[in-house]
Amino acid sequence: MRHVLVLFSLCVLAAGPGRAQAERLFAAARAGDVAGVAAQLEDGVSIDATDKYGATALLMAASEGRIDVVELLLDRGADIDHTESFYDARALDMALYFRNQLETAKLLLRHGSEGREDAFGFAIDRNDLELARAAVASGPFYAARLAALQARTELEPAIIALLESVESRPDPLPPEYELEALHAFTGEFEGWASELSVGVALREGSLVMWLNGEPLGELEIVGDGSFRSASGVGADFGGRAGTIEAVTVRRQGLSPERLRRNVAEPSPDAVARFASATSAQDHPRTVHWPGFRGSNADGIGDGTETPTDWDLATGEGVLWRTDVSGLANSSPVIWGNRIIVTTAAADIEQTLRTGLTGAVGAVDENIEHSWRVLAFDKWTGERLWDTEIGRAVPVTKRHFKATQANSTPATDGKYIVVVFPTAGLACLNMAGEVLWHRDLGGLNAGAFTDPGIEWGFASSPVIYGDTAILQVDVHGGQYLAAWDLASGREVWRTARDVAPSWATPTLLHG
């Protein structure tokens, strides 16, 4: 037995640095702690150690713009072209697209990072001549990408001159896809801000594409997730965690356009289930809206005669309006003649940023907040009740486009369930009385790459039968759980090993 124990001890020692040391390396890289990174490497931590998503210290430092750490890691031999598994991104991608860390991107290009063609396209879109020069200086471009860039007609003379100086290199051999793998690229895609639409289908073993309804014929495989029609239209597919969420369409002489995948139309059964939520005792045109995105969580409001024109300034088309203190991204819910909303109020001027932005900044409001649930009469706007669920300084920060009350309530006409990132989970009756309250701790569903980036929480509760279900995908200890509506007793809990998210679970009736 003694010999067995000795051998076991030797095996443990030989296993080298553990996960805890790797996490210290990652934390130091994100924080820009050059000495800390060097110390972990000297202690034997692999320079290319990865987290659960395949990200290395180099990718983490690049995304944060920690240029001194990036330089140290590159000098020590870090794999500059390693790609993580969630976004399929390398360090250069993290520096450019996730944090706009341009100086870090230029450093990576000087060290020979792949992706120089994408970096050049990024520079064109942002009119950044210095970044474009760095991409050109890093080496030759793939022939097909170079031709596509040179075909763009909106380029500035300085950019055109740069492209004329670029040398080309042979395109990489395209991958071979099994028939089943090609199915992942099929579907319909539409633009965010344009009328462009794309359809992709599988015909006789090959992908075919339509552009605004016009057939383009078969697509040739030219790269990993990249295809091209006989007429020269390119289609680059991509998404998170190995999924296909969007396609970038490249047409000669035009800027690339990114299109999102369309959501499938609801089934007739789903529409019927939504219609079953109506009640004869309500106003003749009433349809309950009992939770996030409605009765079937699909955003369909059949029978509601939704108004399409109103003017708050003049009051035209407005039945009533009332002020609610605080900030909330949560949606109102409706049951019968009652509207229920949540809010997080504080004695400061609270700001909320809107519009498109790729920034990841957080708001640290180190002041007491009051988390509240309010009910209004749907027809008159009369405030029926106002109940405080909790009062405290927020445990977690919020994203500058979010609030401390992002989660939409859920109701079945008897119970109302709400959740807040600091105030926890609570259940009220329709009179606004708190029946039970559960402290869930600080809920931080921030950037999956860095626990220090706090964005708050937004998953909404779902009522099923006699239970309230909540998806808690936060940093550390993710789970899906159900509580008894009447008593607040936890009925079941299932641990999850997933990235933090703001997703709300959907009930599948089958």
N, C-alpha and C positions, 0 to 999 in steps of 0.2 A: 504493500500500500504506500509506503514511504516513497518508493521509486516512482510510482504513478503520479504522486503529488508533485514531485520534483519535475517530472517531464511536463506536467500540466503547467507549472509555473514558468518553465522555459518557453513553452508555446505562447503563453500570454505575453511574455516579454518580447518574443520575436515578432509578435503581431504589429508592433510599432505603435505610433501615435493613434489615438482613438478619435471618435467623432467629436468629443468635446474640444480637442485641440484644433480640429479642422474648423469648428464653429468659431473659435477664437481668431483663427486666421481670417475667416470671412468677415467677422466683425471689425477687425483691424483694417482690412482692405476697404470696406465701406466707409469707415471713419477717416481714412487718409492717414492712418497711424503707420508711418514707414518703419519706425523702430519695432512696433508690435508685429508687423508682417515679417520683418527680418528675424525676429526672435522665434517665431513659430516655425519658420523655414529651417533655422539652425537647430531647432528641437526635433527635426525630422519629418515635419508635416509635408506631404507631397505638394509641390507647387501647383499641380493640376488636380488637386482633390476637388471633388464636386459635391454640391448639395443634392437634395432629392430631385431637383429639376435639371441636374447636369450642369449647373452654373459653377464656374471656377472663381477664384479670388480675382483673376484678371478681369473677367466679365463684370464682377461686382464693382471693382474700382473704376472701370471704364464708364459704367452707367452713372456713377456719382461724380465723374470728372476728377477723380483723385490722381492727377497726372504724375505726381512723384511716386506713388505706389505703382502705377502702371509701368513707369520707366524701370523701377526696381525689379518688378516681376519679369519684364521682357529681358532685362540684363541677366536675370537668373535662369532664363530659358523657358519661360512659360509658353504654352502652346497658343500662339496668337490667333489661330484659326479654329480653335475648339468651339463647337456650337452646343448650346444648351438645348434641352428637349422640349421646353414649353413653347417658345416662340421660334425655335430653330434659328437662333441668332448667335452671331459671334460677337467678340468685344467691339468691333467697329460698328456693328448694327446697334448695340446697346448705347454707344456713345452718340450716334447720330439720331436715331429715331426715338429713343426713349427719354433722353435727357438733353438733347441739343448741346452736347459737350464737344464743341468744335475743335478746341485746342487738343483735347485728348484724341479725337478722330485723326487729326493731322499727324500726331505722334505715331499712332498705329499705322497709318499709311506710310510714314517714313520707315517704319520697321518691316514693311512688306506685307501687310495684311491683305488677304483676299477681300473681294467686295469693292474694289476700286471703281468698277463701272457704276455700281449703285451709289457710291459716294459722289461720283461726278454728276449723276442725275439729281441727287439731293442738292448739290451745289447749284445746278441750273435752276431748280425750282425756287431756291432762296436767293438767287442772284449773288452768290458768294464766290467771287473770282479767286480768292486766296485758297479756299477749299478745293476748287476745281483744279488749280495748279498743283496742289498736293496730291490729288488723285492721279493726275497725268504723270507726275514725277515718280510715282510709286511703281510704274511698270506698264507693260503693254496691256491693252484691253482685249477681251474676247471678241472675235471678228463679228459675230452676229450682233452683239450689244453695241459695238462701235458703229456698225452700219446704221442701227436704229437711232443712235444718238445723232449721227451726222445727217440723218434724214429729217430731223426736226427743223421746222421752218421759222420758229419764233425766237431763235437764238440770237444773242447779242454778238456783235463782231468779234469781241475779245474771246468769247467762248468758241466761236467758229474757228478762230485762229488756233486756239489750243487743240481742238479736235483734229485739225489738219496735221498737228505735230505728233499725234499719238500713233504708236506702233500697234499692230494687231498681233494676236496670238491665236492658235487654233482653238476652236470651240471644243469643250469637253464632250466626250462620248455621251449620248443620251442614255438614260436608264431604260431597262426593259420592264414593262408593267404587265402583270398578270391581268386577265380579264376582270377579275373581282376588284382589283385595285383601281381600275379605270372608272368603276361605278362611283367612286368617291368624288370625281370631278363633275358629275352630271348635275343638272339642276338649272334654276333660273336665277339671274343676278341683275341687280338694278343699281343705279347711281344714287349717291347721297344728294347731290346738288345738280344733277344733269338728267336729261331725258334718255340717256343711253341705257340700253338693256341687252342682256346676253342670255341665250339659252344654249345649253350643252346637253347632248344625248349620246347614247352608245348605240351604234348601228353596225351590225356585222363585224363586231370586234374592234371597231375604231370609234374615236370620239368625233362627233360632228358639231358644228357651232352655227348659231344664228346671231346676227347683230341687228338689233331693232327690227326683228322679224325677217330679215333677209338672210337666206342661207349662204354660208361661207364654205360649205363642204367639209371634208375630213381635216382633222388636225394632225399635224406631224409632231412627234415628240422631239423636243430640242434640248431639254434639260430636266432636272428634277422639279416636277410640278410645272414645267414650262412647255407650251405648245405653240404651233404657228400654222396658220392656214396657208393655202396655196397662193392667196393674194397678198400674203405678207403681214396679216394681222396677228399679233402675238397675244397670248393669254397666259399669264403667270398666276397660278393658284397658290393660296396660302391660308394659314389660320393658326390658332393656338392648339398646343398639345396634340399635334398630329391630325387635326381636323381641317376641313376646307370651309372657311368662312367667307372668303372673298376672292375676287379675281381682278388682276390689273390688266387692262386692255391696252395694248400698244399698237397704234396706227401710224403709218408713215406720215411724217410732217406734222403730227399733233402731239400734244403732251399726253403722257400716260394717264389713264383714268381708272380709279379703283372702285369696284362695284361690290356691294354686299350680297350675300346669298338671300334669296327670298324665303320668307317663312311659309310653310305649307298652308293651304286653305283648310279651315276647320271642317271636320267631318259632319254629316247630317246629325249623327248621334250627339255630337258635342253641342250643336245648336239647339237640339231638342232638350238637352239637360239644362242649358241656360234658360230656355223658355219656361221650364218647370219651376223656376224660382219666382215667377210672378204669382200674385195673390189676388183673389177676387175681392177681398175686403179693402184693398188699397185703392188709391185714386185710379181711375180706369186706365191711365197710361203709365202706371208705375211698374218698373222692373227693379227688383232688389239689386243692389251692387254691393255684395257683402264682404269683399276682400280685394286683395291686390289683383288688378286686371279683371275684376268681375267674377260672376258665379263659376265660370269654368276656367278662370285664369287665362283667357285668350283675348281679352280686350274687346269682345263683341258685345254690342249693346242693342240687339234687335228690339224693336218696339219702343224705343225711348224717344224717338223724334228729336234727336240731338240738334240744338240750335247751331247754326253756322255763322251767324252775324250778330255782333253786339258791340257796344261802345261804352266802356266804363266812364269815360269823361262826360258823355251826354246822358248816360243812363238808358240809351236806346237798346232794347232787347234784354235789359237787366231787370229781373223780378225784384231782387233785393241784394244788398251787400252789407257786410259788417266787417269790422276790423278784428283781427286776432293777433295778439302780441307774440313776439318770438319768430323763430324760423322753423320751417318744416318742409322737407321734400316728400313727405308721406302723402298719399292720396286720400281724399275723403271716401268714406263708405256710406252706403245708404241702405236703410231697412225701413220699408213703409214710408212714413212721413218724417223720418228722422235722419239727419245727416250727422255723422260722427267724424271728428278730426283730431289730430294730435299736434302738439307743438312743444318746442323747447325755448323758454323765455329767459332772458337775463337782463340785468339793469345796465346794459351797455349798448352801443350802436352795433348791431350785428350785420355783417356784410355777407353777401352771397354772390359769387362770380358766375356768370353765365357765358355761353358761347363755346366754340370749339377751342380746345387747348390741349397740348400734350404734357403740360406741366404736372408735377406730382405734389405740389406744395400742400402743407396742412395749416390749419388755423388752431392756435393754442389759446383757448379762452380760459384763462386761469381765474375764473370768477363763478360764483354760484349760479346754477341754472335751476329752473323749475320745469319739470316734465309734466305735461297736462293733457287731459282728454276732455274734449268739449262736445256737446250735442246741440244741434239747432233744429228748429222746425223747418222742414223743407220748403214750405209754401210761404211762410212769413218771415223767416230769418230770425225768429225769436230764439235767444239763447236759453236753452232748457236747463242745462247744468254745466259746471266747470269743475273737474276733479283733478287734484294734484296727485301724481303717482310717486314722485320723489323730488328731493331738493338737495343738490350737492354740487361741488366743483367737478366737471367732467373728468372721468378717469382716463379717457382717450381723446386725442385730438380728432378733428374732422377735416376732410378734404375741403379746399376753399370753394368747391362747387357743391358741397354737401352741407348737411345740418346735423344737429344732435337728435333729430327726429325724422329719420329717413324711412322707417318701416311703417307700412300701411296697416291699420287695424284690421281685425277680422270679426265678424259677428254672424250669429245664426238667428237673431231676433230675440234671444234669451240672454246670451252672454256676449260680452265684448272683450277681445283679447288684444293687448298692446305689448310692445317691447321697445325698450330704449337701451342704448349702449352702456349707460351708467346706471339708470334707474331700474333696469331688469324687466322681467316678464310679469304682467299683471292681468287679472281678469275682473271685469266689472259687470254688474247687471245693467239693464236698460235704463235704470234710474240714476246711473252714475255712481253707485256704491261699489267700493272695492271689496271683492269677495276673497281674493287671495293675491299674494305678491311674492315673487321668487327672485332673489339676488343671483344673477348669472355672472357677476364679476365684470370687469372691463372688457367690452367686446371690440376687438380691433381686427377688422377684416381689411387691412391695408395691403400694400404692395407685397406680393408673395416673395419677392427677392430680398426684402429687407424688413424685419419686424419693427425696425425703428421708424419706418414710414407709416404713420397712423392716419387712416381715412375714416374711421368710424365703422358703422354697421348699418345694414339696410335690408337684410332678409326679413320678410314679413311672415307672421304666423298664419297658419292654415287650420281651419276647423274641419274635423272629420268625425262624424258621429258624436260621441261624448268626449272627444279629446281635442286638445290644441297641439298642433305639430309645429316645431320650429327647427330650421336648419341653421346650425351654428358653426359655420366654416370660418374660423378665426385662426390667428397665429397660436398654435399649441392647443391640443385637446379638442380638435374638431369633432362634432357629433351631430346626429339627428335624434330628436327626442320628442316624446308626447307626454302631456300632462292631462289629468282628469279635469274636465271643465268645472265640475261642481266643487271639488275639494282641493285642487291644485297638486294632488299627489302625482309624482312622476310615474308613469305607467311603463314606459320602456325607453331605452337609450341605446343607440348604435354608434360606436366610434367610427370615425372616418379619417382617411389619410389622403387629404386633397388640398389643393391650393386654397387660400382664403378667397372668399367670394361674397358677393351681395345677392346671390341668386335666392329665389323663393321656390320651394318645392311645389310640384304640380301633382295633383291626384290623378291617377290613371284608372279609369273605370273600365273593367273588362270582365 
